[in-house]
Amino acid sequence: MRRQIIVVFLSLFCLTLPPAWAADRGALFKVTGGGHTLYLFGTIHVGLADFYPLEPRIADAVGHAPTLALEIDPQQAPADMALAMQRYGLFAPGSAGYKSVPPEFKTRLDRALAKAHIDPASVAQLKPWLLATALAMGEFAAMGYRADLAVDGKLAEMARAAKVKVVALESVESQLSMFNRLSDAEQWRFLEESVDMIESGRQREEMRQIVDAWRTADKAALDAIAARAEEDGTLSGQFIQKVLLEERNGPLADKLQQLLAHEDNSVAAIGVLHLVGKHSVPALLRARGVTVERVY
């Protein structure tokens, strides 16, 4: 699962969980240690209207939690995003930028941009990794998935309405700075692989599989997606898996363990791909002696 660079966890419920609801979404874990409980829920960063309302257990858990922990606080993200984008997502002044793109690939890139209804002039300053992300979001939009219906945003709204504290586990700065590790050549390859995915139709198929698995809380499908991602040998696939997922999982697990030690019945929500696979956040917590139960 290579292009879905986006995903969040969340937590819910009380000590005794009722039987599964028909509207289970994503992946839910109950984390216990030191006499405290934390509910950890996996989300995606786009949404559909029929995702809502979320199941009653989630709404109740968020409404009664001392804290809702998200990857990024949506209320703070826009201002932070503008600064981080300027620092990590734009070509330096005087850079050749897209003038250096070979004619054959430029034709393919222009075709992908037109398909996503993106004006090439509007993205001429974007670095290749960021343009690849814009194209991926264009694919999501073409399939009807909306960023304004993202689950983490809805959870933040629910928490603030209930006067529950919302905290960020990461920063936009820390997330986007990771792309600086890609050399110029690697960034162009990252973008070319994205265009390959779009042209072949695999991008949309992978997106559909992720959204469908999340929408139905399909444990087997989510585990299969994680297994395929771990075996992806492309440059972009390896970067997303090793850097954007696995490398962030350790610090995320650290912060969740700290939250668990200080508060009871908190809820955490991060991208669902952080919660599945051999090097997932739940796996790291278990390795530290924390009790982690996968509810669904």
PAZAPA-4460 file (N, C-alpha, C; in steps of 0.05 Angstrom, whole numbers, plus 32768, in hexadecimal, padded with zeros to 4 digits):
% residues 296
    n_x    n_y    n_z   ca_x   ca_y   ca_z    c_x    c_y    c_z   seq   type   mol
   8011   7FE9   8000   8000   8000   8000   8012   8018   8000     1      M     A
   8016   8024   7FE9   802C   8035   7FE7   8024   8052   7FE6     2      R     A
   800E   8059   7FDA   8008   8075   7FD7   7FF8   8080   7FEE     3      R     A
   7FEF   8070   8000   7FDE   807A   8015   7FEF   8083   802C     4      Q     A
   7FF9   809B   8028   800C   80A5   803D   7FFC   80B1   8053     5      I     A
   7FE7   80A9   8055   7FD7   80B6   8069   7FC7   80A3   8079     6      I     A
   7FC5   80A4   8091   7FB8   8092   80A3   7FBC   809A   80C0     7      V     A
   7FA8   8095   80D6   7FA5   809F   80F2   7F9A   808A   8104     8      V     A
   7FA0   808A   811F   7F92   8077   8131   7F7E   8086   8142     9      F     A
   7F6D   8074   814F   7F5B   807F   8161   7F53   806B   8177    10      L     A
   7F49   8074   818C   7F42   8064   81A3   7F27   8068   81AC    11      S     A
   7F1D   8053   81B8   7F01   8055   81C1   7EFB   8041   81D7    12      L     A
   7EE2   8043   81DE   7ED4   8031   81F0   7EDB   8032   820D    13      F     A
   7ECC   8022   821C   7ED1   801F   8239   7EDE   8004   823E    14      C     A
   7EE1   7FFC   8257   7EF0   7FE4   825D   7EE3   7FCB   8251    15      L     A
   7EC9   7FCA   8250   7EBB   7FB3   8244   7EB0   7FBB   8229    16      T     A
   7EB9   7FAE   8215   7EB1   7FB5   81FA   7E98   7FA4   81F2    17      L     A
   7E84   7FB1   81E6   7E6D   7FA3   81DD   7E73   7F93   81C4    18      P     A
   7E60   7F81   81BC   7E65   7F72   81A3   7E69   7F85   818C    19      P     A
   7E76   7F7B   8176   7E7C   7F8B   815F   7E63   7F97   8153    20      A     A
   7E66   7FB1   814B   7E50   7FBE   813E   7E52   7FBA   8120    21      W     A
   7E3C   7FBD   8112   7E3C   7FBA   80F5   7E4D   7FCF   80E8    22      A     A
   7E50   7FE7   80F5   7E5E   7FFD   80E9   7E7B   7FFF   80F3    23      A     A
   7E87   7FEA   80FB   7EA4   7FEB   8102   7EB4   7FF6   80EB    24      D     A
   7EC7   8006   80F1   7ED8   8012   80DD   7EF5   800E   80E5    25      R     A
   7F07   800C   80D1   7F23   800C   80D6   7F2D   7FF5   80E6    26      G     A
   7F3E   7FFA   80FA   7F49   7FE6   810C   7F49   7FF2   8128    27      A     A
   7F40   7FE3   813B   7F3F   7FED   8157   7F4F   7FDB   8169    28      L     A
   7F5E   7FE7   817B   7F6F   7FD9   818E   7F69   7FE4   81AA    29      F     A
   7F69   7FD2   81BE   7F67   7FDA   81DA   7F82   7FD5   81E6    30      K     A
   7F8E   7FEA   81F0   7FA9   7FEA   81FB   7FA8   7FEE   8219    31      V     A
   7FB3   7FDC   8229   7FB2   7FDE   8246   7FCE   7FDB   8253    32      T     A
   7FD2   7FEA   8269   7FEB   7FE8   8277   7FEB   7FFC   828E    33      G     A
   7FF6   7FF4   82A5   7FF8   8005   82BC   7FDD   800D   82C7    34      G     A
   7FC9   7FFC   82C3   7FAF   8002   82CD   7F9E   8015   82BC    35      G     A
   7FA9   801C   82A5   7F9B   802F   8292   7F95   8021   8278    36      H     A
   7F81   802D   826A   7F79   8023   8250   7F7B   8039   823B    37      T     A
   7F84   8032   8223   7F85   8045   820D   7F77   8037   81F5    38      L     A
   7F66   8045   81E7   7F5A   8039   81CF   7F66   8046   81B6    39      Y     A
   7F6F   8034   81A4   7F7F   803C   818D   7F6F   8034   8174    40      L     A
   7F6A   8047   8163   7F58   8043   814C   7F67   804C   8133    41      F     A
   7F66   803B   811E   7F72   8042   8104   7F5F   8050   80F2    42      G     A
   7F67   8065   80E5   7F56   8074   80D3   7F64   8079   80B8    43      T     A
   7F56   8086   80A6   7F61   808F   808D   7F5C   80AD   808B    44      I     A
   7F6C   80BB   807B   7F6B   80D8   807A   7F59   80E3   8064    45      H     A
   7F48   80D2   805A   7F33   80DB   8048   7F19   80CE   8051    46      V     A
   7F03   80D7   8046   7EEA   80CB   8050   7ED3   80CC   803B    47      G     A
   7EBE   80BF   8042   7EA5   80C0   8033   7E8E   80C7   8047    48      L     A
   7E79   80D2   803D   7E63   80D9   804F   7E58   80C1   805E    49      A     A
   7E58   80A9   8051   7E4D   8092   805F   7E5F   8086   8074    50      D     A
   7E76   8092   8079   7E87   8089   808F   7E7A   8092   80AA    51      F     A
   7E68   80A5   80A8   7E5E   80B2   80C0   7E3F   80AE   80C3    52      Y     A
   7E35   80AD   80DC   7E45   80B0   80F5   7E56   8097   80FB    53      P     A
   7E6C   809C   8108   7E7C   8085   8111   7E6D   8075   8126    54      L     A
   7E76   805D   812A   7E67   804B   813C   7E65   8057   8159    55      E     A
   7E50   8051   8167   7E4B   805E   8182   7E62   805A   8196    56      P     A
   7E70   8044   8194   7E86   8040   81A7   7E9C   8055   81A4    57      R     A
   7EA1   805C   818B   7EB6   8070   8186   7EAE   808B   8190    58      I     A
   7E95   8093   8189   7E8B   80AD   8192   7E8B   80AF   81B0    59      A     A
   7E83   8099   81BD   7E81   8099   81DA   7E9D   809B   81E6    60      D     A
   7EB0   808C   81DB   7ECB   808B   81E6   7ED8   80A7   81E3    61      A     A
   7ED5   80B3   81CB   7EE1   80CD   81C7   7ED4   80E2   81D9    62      V     A
   7EBA   80E0   81DC   7EAB   80F4   81EC   7EB2   80F3   820A    63      G     A
   7EBC   80DB   8213   7EC2   80D8   8230   7EE0   80D5   8235    64      H     A
   7EF0   80D8   8220   7F0D   80D6   8224   7F19   80EF   8230    65      A     A
   7F2F   80EC   8240   7F3D   8105   8249   7F4C   8112   8232    66      P     A
   7F55   8101   821E   7F65   810B   8208   7F60   80FB   81EF    67      T     A
   7F5F   8109   81D8   7F5F   80FD   81BE   7F7A   8104   81B1    68      L     A
   7F8A   80EF   81AB   7FA4   80F3   819F   7FA3   80EC   8181    69      A     A
   7FAB   80FF   8170   7FAC   80FB   8153   7FC8   80FF   8149    70      L     A
   7FCD   80F5   8131   7FE8   80FA   8125   7FEC   8118   8124    71      E     A
   7FD9   8126   8118   7FDA   8143   8115   7FC0   814F   811E    72      I     A
   7FC0   8165   812B   7FA7   8173   8133   7F9E   8182   811A    73      D     A
   7F87   817B   810F   7F7D   8188   80F6   7F7A   81A6   80F9    74      P     A
   7F75   81AF   8112   7F70   81CC   8116   7F8A   81DC   8113    75      Q     A
   7FA1   81CF   811A   7FBB   81DC   8118   7FC9   81D7   80FE    76      Q     A
   7FC1   81C2   80F0   7FD0   81B9   80D8   7FD2   81CD   80C2    77      A     A
   7FBD   81DD   80BB   7FBF   81EE   80A3   7FD6   8202   80A5    78      P     A
   7FD9   8210   80BC   7FEF   8223   80BF   800A   8216   80BE    79      A     A
   800C   81FF   80CD   8025   81F1   80CD   802C   81E6   80B1    80      D     A
   8017   81DD   80A3   801B   81D1   8088   8028   81E5   8075    81      M     A
   801E   81FE   8076   8028   8212   8063   8047   8216   8067    82      A     A
   8050   8218   8080   806C   821C   8085   807C   8203   807D    83      L     A
   8072   81EB   8084   8081   81D3   807E   8082   81CE   8060    84      A     A
   806C   81D4   8052   806C   81D0   8035   8081   81E2   8028    85      M     A
   8083   81FB   8031   8096   820D   8025   80B3   8203   802A    86      Q     A
   80B7   81F7   8041   80D2   81EE   8048   80DA   81D4   803A    87      R     A
   80C7   81C1   8038   80CE   81A6   802F   80C0   819E   8014    88      Y     A
   80AC   81AD   800C   809D   81A5   7FF4   80A1   81B4   7FDB    89      G     A
   80B1   81CA   7FDC   80B4   81DB   7FC4   80D1   81DB   7FBA    90      L     A
   80D4   81DD   7FA0   80EE   81DF   7F95   80FC   81F9   7F9F    91      F     A
   8116   81F8   7FA2   8125   8210   7FA9   8125   8224   7F92    92      A     A
   8125   823D   7F98   8126   8252   7F83   813D   824C   7F70    93      P     A
   8138   824F   7F56   814D   824A   7F43   8150   822D   7F3A    94      G     A
   8141   821B   7F47   8143   81FF   7F40   8137   81FA   7F25    95      S     A
   8143   81E6   7F16   8138   81DF   7EFC   811C   81D4   7EFE    96      A     A
   8116   81C7   7F15   80FB   81BC   7F19   80F2   81AA   7F02    97      G     A
   80DA   81AF   7EF8   80CE   819E   7EE4   80DA   81A3   7EC8    98      Y     A
   80EB   81B7   7EC6   80F9   81BB   7EAC   810C   81A4   7EA7    99      K     A
   8114   8196   7EBC   8127   8180   7EB9   811A   8165   7EB2   100      S     A
   80FF   8165   7EB1   80F1   814C   7EAC   80F4   8143   7E8F   101      V     A
   80FC   812B   7E8A   80FE   8121   7E6E   80E3   8124   7E60   102      P     A
   80E3   812B   7E46   80CA   812F   7E37   80B6   8118   7E39   103      P     A
   80C0   80FF   7E37   80AD   80E8   7E38   809E   80E7   7E53   104      E     A
   80AD   80EB   7E69   80A0   80EA   7E83   808E   8102   7E87   105      F     A
   8097   8119   7E7C   8086   8131   7E7F   806B   812E   7E72   106      K     A
   806B   8120   7E5C   8051   811A   7E4E   803F   810A   7E60   107      T     A
   804B   80F5   7E6C   803B   80E4   7E7E   8032   80F3   7E97   108      R     A
   8044   8104   7EA2   803D   8113   7EBA   8027   8127   7EB4   109      L     A
   8029   8135   7E9D   8014   8148   7E95   7FF9   813A   7E92   110      D     A
   7FFA   8121   7E88   7FE1   8112   7E85   7FD5   810B   7EA0   111      R     A
   7FE6   8103   7EB3   7FDD   80FC   7ECE   7FD1   8115   7EDC   112      A     A
   7FDE   812C   7ED8   7FD4   8145   7EE4   7FB9   814C   7ED8   113      L     A
   7FB6   814A   7EBE   7F9D   8150   7EB1   7F87   813D   7EBC   114      A     A
   7F8D   8124   7EBF   7F7A   8111   7ECA   7F71   8119   7EE6   115      K     A
   7F83   8125   7EF5   7F7D   812D   7F11   7F72   814A   7F12   116      A     A
   7F6E   8156   7EFA   7F64   8172   7EF8   7F77   8185   7F07   117      H     A
   7F91   8181   7F04   7FA5   8192   7F10   7FB3   81A2   7EFA   118      I     A
   7FB3   81BC   7EFD   7FC1   81CD   7EE9   7FDF   81CB   7EEE   119      D     A
   7FEF   81C2   7EDA   800C   81C0   7EDE   8019   81D9   7EE8   120      P     A
   800F   81F0   7EE0   801B   8209   7EEA   8017   820D   7F08   121      A     A
   8001   8201   7F12   7FFC   8205   7F2F   800D   81F4   7F41   122      S     A
   801B   81E0   7F35   802B   81CE   7F46   8048   81CF   7F3D   123      V     A
   8050   81E3   7F2C   806B   81E3   7F21   8080   81E6   7F36   124      A     A
   807A   81F0   7F4E   808E   81F4   7F63   808F   81DC   7F75   125      Q     A
   807D   81C9   7F73   807C   81B2   7F86   8092   819E   7F80   126      L     A
   809F   8195   7F95   80B3   8180   7F91   80A5   8166   7F88   127      K     A
   80B3   8153   7F7C   80A7   813B   7F71   8097   812B   7F86   128      P     A
   80A1   8129   7F9F   8092   8119   7FB2   8077   8125   7FB9   129      W     A
   8077   8140   7FB9   805E   814E   7FC0   804A   814C   7FA8   130      L     A
   8055   814E   7F90   8043   814B   7F79   8038   812F   7F78   131      L     A
   8048   811B   7F7F   803E   80FF   7F80   8026   80FD   7F94   132      A     A
   8029   810B   7FAB   8014   810B   7FBF   7FFB   8119   7FB4   133      T     A
   7FFF   8130   7FA5   7FE8   813E   7F9A   7FDA   812C   7F86   134      A     A
   7FE8   811D   7F76   7FDC   810B   7F62   7FCC   80F5   7F71   135      L     A
   7FD7   80EB   7F87   7FCA   80D6   7F96   7FAF   80E1   7FA1   136      A     A
   7FB0   80F9   7FAC   7F98   8105   7FB6   7F84   810B   7FA0   137      M     A
   7F8E   8111   7F88   7F7C   8113   7F71   7F6E   80F9   7F6B   138      G     A
   7F7C   80E3   7F6D   7F70   80C9   7F69   7F5A   80C4   7F7E   139      E     A
   7F60   80CA   7F97   7F4C   80C7   7FAC   7F33   80D7   7FA5   140      F     A
   7F37   80F1   7F9D   7F21   8102   7F97   7F10   80F7   7F80   141      A     A
   7F1E   80ED   7F6C   7F10   80E2   7F55   7EFE   80CA   7F5D   142      A     A
   7F05   80BC   7F72   7EF6   80A5   7F7C   7EE1   80AE   7F90   143      M     A
   7EDF   80C8   7F95   7ECA   80D2   7FA7   7ED3   80D5   7FC4   144      G     A
   7EEC   80CE   7FCA   7EF6   80D1   7FE6   7EFD   80ED   7FEB   145      Y     A
   7EF5   80F8   8002   7EF8   8114   8008   7F09   8119   8021   146      R     A
   7F1C   812C   801E   7F2E   8133   8034   7F1E   8141   804A   147      A     A
   7F08   814F   8044   7EF9   815D   8059   7EE8   814A   8069   148      D     A
   7EE7   8131   8061   7ED9   811C   8071   7EEC   8109   807E   149      L     A
   7F06   8111   8080   7F1A   8100   808D   7F12   80F9   80A9   150      A     A
   7F17   80E1   80B2   7F0E   80D8   80CC   7F1C   80E7   80E3   151      V     A
   7F36   80ED   80E0   7F43   80FB   80F6   7F36   8117   80FB   152      D     A
   7F2F   8124   80E5   7F22   813E   80E8   7F07   813C   80F6   153      G     A
   7EF7   8127   80F0   7EDE   8123   80FD   7EE1   811C   811A   154      K     A
   7EF5   810D   8121   7EFB   8106   813D   7F03   811F   814C   155      L     A
   7F13   8130   8140   7F1B   8149   814E   7F02   815A   8153   156      A     A
   7EF0   815B   8140   7ED7   816B   8144   7EC7   815F   815B   157      E     A
   7EC4   8145   815C   7EB6   8138   8171   7EC2   813E   818C   158      M     A
   7EDD   813C   818E   7EEB   8141   81A7   7EE7   815E   81B0   159      A     A
   7EEA   8170   819F   7EE8   818C   81A7   7ECB   8193   81AF   160      R     A
   7EB8   8187   81A2   7E9C   818C   81AA   7E97   8182   81C6   161      A     A
   7EA5   816D   81CE   7EA2   8161   81E9   7EB7   816D   81FD   162      A     A
   7EC6   8181   81F4   7EDA   818E   8204   7EF0   817B   820D   163      K     A
   7EF6   8168   81FB   7F0C   8155   8200   7F26   8160   81F4   164      V     A
   7F3B   815E   8203   7F55   8168   81F9   7F5E   8159   81E0   165      K     A
   7F68   8168   81CC   7F73   815C   81B4   7F91   8161   81B3   166      V     A
   7FA1   814D   81B0   7FBE   8150   81AF   7FC9   8143   8195   167      V     A
   7FDF   814E   818C   7FEC   8144   8174   8004   8132   817C   168      A     A
   8006   811B   8170   801C   8109   8175   8034   8110   8164   169      L     A
   8030   811D   814E   8045   8125   813C   8041   8142   8133   170      E     A
   8053   814B   8122   8050   8166   8116   8051   8163   80F8   171      S     A
   8045   8176   80EA   8047   8177   80CD   8065   8179   80C4   172      V     A
   8074   8189   80D3   8090   818D   80CE   809F   8172   80CE   173      E     A
   809A   8162   80E3   80A9   8149   80E5   80A1   8136   80CF   174      S     A
   8087   8136   80C8   807E   8124   80B2   808A   812C   8097   175      Q     A
   8088   8145   8090   8091   814D   8075   80B0   814D   8073   176      L     A
   80BE   8152   8089   80DB   8152   8088   80E6   8137   807F   177      S     A
   80D7   8122   8083   80E1   8108   807C   80E6   8106   805E   178      M     A
   80D7   8115   804E   80DB   8113   8031   80F5   8120   8028   179      F     A
   8101   8130   8039   811B   813B   8032   8131   8126   8030   180      N     A
   812C   810E   803A   8140   80F9   8038   8142   80EE   801C   181      R     A
   812E   80F3   800C   812E   80E9   7FF0   8140   80FC   7FDF   182      L     A
   8153   80F1   7FD1   8163   8102   7FBF   8151   810C   7FA8   183      S     A
   815B   811E   7F98   814C   8128   7F81   8145   8111   7F6F   184      D     A
   8158   80FF   7F69   8153   80E9   7F57   813E   80D6   7F63   185      A     A
   8140   80D2   7F7D   812C   80C0   7F8A   8110   80CD   7F89   186      E     A
   810E   80E7   7F8D   80F4   80F4   7F8B   80E8   80F1   7F6F   187      Q     A
   80F8   80F4   7F5B   80ED   80F1   7F40   80E4   80D4   7F3C   188      W     A
   80F3   80C1   7F46   80EB   80A5   7F44   80D1   80A0   7F53   189      R     A
   80CE   80AD   7F6B   80B6   80AB   7F7B   809E   80B4   7F6A   190      F     A
   80A1   80CB   7F5D   808C   80D6   7F4D   8086   80C4   7F35   191      L     A
   809B   80BA   7F28   8096   80A9   7F11   8087   8090   7F18   192      E     A
   808E   8084   7F2F   8080   806C   7F38   8063   8073   7F3E   193      E     A
   805D   808B   7F48   8042   8093   7F4D   8032   8095   7F32   194      S     A
   803F   80A0   7F1E   8032   80A2   7F04   802E   8086   7EF8   195      V     A
   8041   8074   7EFC   803E   8058   7EF4   8025   804C   7F00   196      D     A
   8021   8050   7F1A   800B   8045   7F28   7FF0   8050   7F1E   197      M     A
   7FF0   806A   7F18   7FD7   8077   7F0E   7FD0   806C   7EF2   198      I     A
   7FE4   806A   7EE1   7FE0   8061   7EC6   7FD6   8044   7EC5   199      E     A
   7FE0   8034   7ED7   7FD9   8017   7ED7   7FBE   8012   7EE4   200      S     A
   7FB4   8025   7EF3   7F9C   8021   7F02   7FA0   8015   7F1E   201      G     A
   7FB9   800E   7F24   7FBF   8002   7F3E   7FBB   8015   7F55   202      R     A
   7FC0   802F   7F50   7FBC   8043   7F65   7FA0   8042   7F6F   203      Q     A
   7F8D   8044   7F5D   7F70   8044   7F66   7F68   8029   7F73   204      R     A
   7F73   8014   7F68   7F6C   7FFA   7F74   7F76   7FF7   7F90   205      E     A
   7F8F   8000   7F95   7F9A   8000   7FB0   7F8A   8012   7FC3   206      E     A
   7F83   8029   7FB9   7F73   803C   7FC9   7F58   802F   7FD0   207      M     A
   7F4B   8023   7FBC   7F31   8017   7FC1   7F33   8001   7FD6   208      R     A
   7F48   7FF1   7FD4   7F4C   7FDB   7FE7   7F50   7FE6   8004   209      Q     A
   7F5F   7FFB   8007   7F64   8007   8021   7F4A   8012   802D   210      I     A
   7F3C   8022   801C   7F23   802E   8026   7F0E   8018   802D   211      V     A
   7F0C   8004   801C   7EF8   7FEF   8021   7EFF   7FE0   803A   212      D     A
   7F19   7FDA   803E   7F21   7FCB   8056   7F1C   7FDC   806F   213      A     A
   7F21   7FF6   806D   7F1C   8007   8084   7EFE   800A   8089   214      W     A
   7EEF   800D   8074   7ED2   8012   8077   7EC4   7FFA   8085   215      R     A
   7ECE   7FE2   8080   7EC1   7FCA   808B   7ED1   7FBD   80A2   216      T     A
   7EE6   7FCB   80AB   7EF7   7FC0   80C0   7EFF   7FA4   80BA   217      A     A
   7F08   7F9F   80A1   7F0F   7F85   8098   7F2C   7F7E   80A0   218      D     A
   7F2E   7F70   80B7   7F49   7F6A   80C2   7F5B   7F5B   80AE   219      K     A
   7F50   7F47   80A1   7F60   7F37   808E   7F6A   7F48   8077   220      A     A
   7F58   7F59   806D   7F60   7F6B   8057   7F75   7F7F   805F   221      A     A
   7F73   7F8B   8077   7F87   7F9E   8081   7FA1   7F90   8085   222      L     A
   7FA1   7F78   8090   7FBA   7F69   8094   7FC7   7F62   807A   223      D     A
   7FB7   7F5B   8066   7FC2   7F55   804B   7FCE   7F6E   803E   224      A     A
   7FC1   7F85   8041   7FCB   7F9E   8037   7FE7   7FA4   8043   225      I     A
   7FE9   7FA0   805E   8002   7FA5   806C   8018   7F92   8062   226      A     A
   8011   7F79   805D   8025   7F65   8054   802F   7F6D   8038   227      A     A
   801D   7F75   8026   8025   7F7D   800B   8037   7F96   800D   228      R     A
   8030   7FA8   801E   8040   7FC1   8021   805D   7FBA   802A   229      A     A
   805F   7FA7   803C   807A   7FA0   8046   808B   7F93   8030   230      E     A
   807E   7F87   801C   808C   7F79   8007   8091   7F8B   7FEE   231      E     A
   8086   7FA3   7FEE   8089   7FB5   7FD8   80A6   7FBE   7FD4   232      D     A
   80B2   7FB7   7FBE   80CE   7FBD   7FBA   80D4   7FD6   7FAB   233      G     A
   80C0   7FE6   7FA3   80C5   7FFF   7F95   80D1   8013   7FA8   234      T     A
   80DE   8027   7F9C   80E9   803D   7FAC   80D4   804B   7FBD   235      L     A
   80BE   8052   7FB0   80A8   8060   7FBE   809C   804E   7FD3   236      S     A
   8098   8035   7FCC   808C   8022   7FE0   809E   801E   7FF8   237      G     A
   80B8   801B   7FF4   80CA   8018   800A   80CC   8031   801B   238      Q     A
   80CC   8048   800E   80CD   8061   801E   80B5   8064   802F   239      F     A
   809D   805F   8024   8085   8062   8033   8084   804E   804A   240      I     A
   808C   8035   8044   808B   8020   8059   80A0   8024   806F   241      Q     A
   80B9   8028   8066   80CE   8029   807A   80D0   8044   8088   242      K     A
   80CC   805A   807A   80CF   8074   8086   80B5   8080   8090   243      V     A
   80A1   8082   807E   8088   808F   8086   8077   807F   8099   244      L     A
   807B   8065   8099   806B   8054   80AB   807D   8049   80C2   245      L     A
   808E   8037   80BC   809D   8029   80D1   80AE   803C   80E3   246      E     A
   80BC   804F   80D6   80CD   8060   80E6   80BC   8072   80F9   247      E     A
   80A5   8079   80F1   8093   808A   8102   8086   8079   8118   248      R     A
   8084   805F   8114   8075   804E   8127   8082   804E   8142   249      N     A
   809D   804E   8143   80AA   804E   815E   80A3   8066   816E   250      G     A
   80A8   807E   8164   80A0   8096   8173   8083   8098   817A   251      P     A
   8071   808F   8168   8055   808E   816E   804F   807C   8185   252      L     A
   805C   8064   8185   8058   8051   819B   8062   805D   81B5   253      A     A
   8078   806C   81B4   8083   8079   81CC   806E   808C   81D8   254      D     A
   8062   809D   81C7   8050   80B1   81D1   8036   80A4   81DB   255      K     A
   802D   808F   81CE   8015   8081   81D8   801A   8074   81F3   256      L     A
   8032   8069   81F6   8038   805C   820F   8039   8071   8226   257      Q     A
   8043   8089   8220   8043   809E   8233   8027   80A7   823A   258      Q     A
   8016   80A9   8226   7FFA   80B0   822A   7FEC   809C   823C   259      L     A
   7FF1   8082   8236   7FE5   806C   8245   7FEE   806E   8263   260      L     A
   8007   8075   8267   8011   8076   8283   8004   808C   8293   261      A     A
   7FFB   80A1   8286   7FF2   80B9   8295   7FD3   80BC   8295   262      H     A
   7FC5   80AF   8283   7FA8   80B3   8281   7F9A   8099   827C   263      E     A
   7F81   8098   8285   7F70   8080   8281   7F5A   8087   826D   264      D     A
   7F55   8073   825B   7F3F   8075   8247   7F44   808C   8232   265      N     A
   7F5D   8092   822D   7F62   80A5   8217   7F5D   8096   81FC   266      S     A
   7F5A   80A6   81E7   7F56   809C   81CC   7F6C   80A6   81BA   267      V     A
   7F77   8095   81AA   7F8B   809D   8197   7F82   8095   817B   268      A     A
   7F88   80A5   8167   7F80   809F   814B   7F97   80A5   8139   269      A     A
   7FA1   8091   812A   7FB6   8095   8116   7FAF   8084   80FE   270      I     A
   7FBE   8089   80E9   7FB9   807B   80D0   7FB9   805C   80D3   271      G     A
   7FA6   804F   80C6   7FA2   8033   80CB   7FBA   8022   80C3   272      V     A
   7FCA   802C   80AF   7FE1   801D   80A6   7FF7   801D   80BB   273      L     A
   7FF5   802E   80CF   8008   802D   80E6   8001   8017   80FA   274      H     A
   7FE9   800C   80F7   7FDF   7FF9   810B   7FDF   7FDC   8101   275      L     A
   7FE8   7FD7   80E9   7FE9   7FBC   80DF   8005   7FB6   80D4   276      V     A
   800C   7F9D   80D4   8026   7F94   80CA   8039   7F8D   80E1   277      G     A
   8050   7F82   80D9   8063   7F77   80EC   8070   7F8D   80FD   278      K     A
   8072   7FA5   80F3   8080   7FBA   8101   806C   7FD0   8109   279      H     A
   8054   7FC9   810E   803F   7FDC   8114   8041   7FE7   8131   280      S     A
   8032   7FFC   8136   8032   8007   8151   8028   7FF3   8165   281      V     A
   8012   7FE4   8160   800A   7FCF   8174   8020   7FBA   8178   282      P     A
   802E   7FB2   8163   8044   7F9E   8166   805A   7FA9   8178   283      A     A
   8061   7FC3   8174   8076   7FCF   8185   806D   7FD1   81A2   284      L     A
   8054   7FD8   81A7   804B   7FDA   81C2   804B   7FBE   81D0   285      L     A
   8042   7FAA   81C1   8043   7F8F   81CD   805F   7F86   81D4   286      R     A
   8073   7F8D   81C3   808F   7F86   81C8   8099   7F93   81E1   287      A     A
   808D   7FA9   81E9   8095   7FB7   8202   8086   7FAD   821A   288      R     A
   8076   7F99   8217   8067   7F8E   822E   804C   7F9A   8233   289      G     A
   8043   7FAB   8221   8029   7FB7   8223   8014   7FA3   8218   290      V     A
   7FFD   7FA1   8225   7FE8   7F8F   821B   7FD8   7F9D   8206   291      T     A
   7FD7   7F90   81EE   7FC8   7F9C   81D8   7FB5   7F87   81CD   292      V     A
   7F9B   7F8E   81CD   7F86   7F7C   81C3   7F7B   7F88   81A9   293      E     A
   7F7B   7F78   8193   7F6E   7F82   817B   7F50   7F7C   817D   294      R     A
   7F40   7F91   817F   7F23   7F8D   8182   7F17   7F86   8167   295      V     A
   7F20   7F94   8152   7F18   7F8D   8137   7F2C   7F99   8123   296      Y     A
***
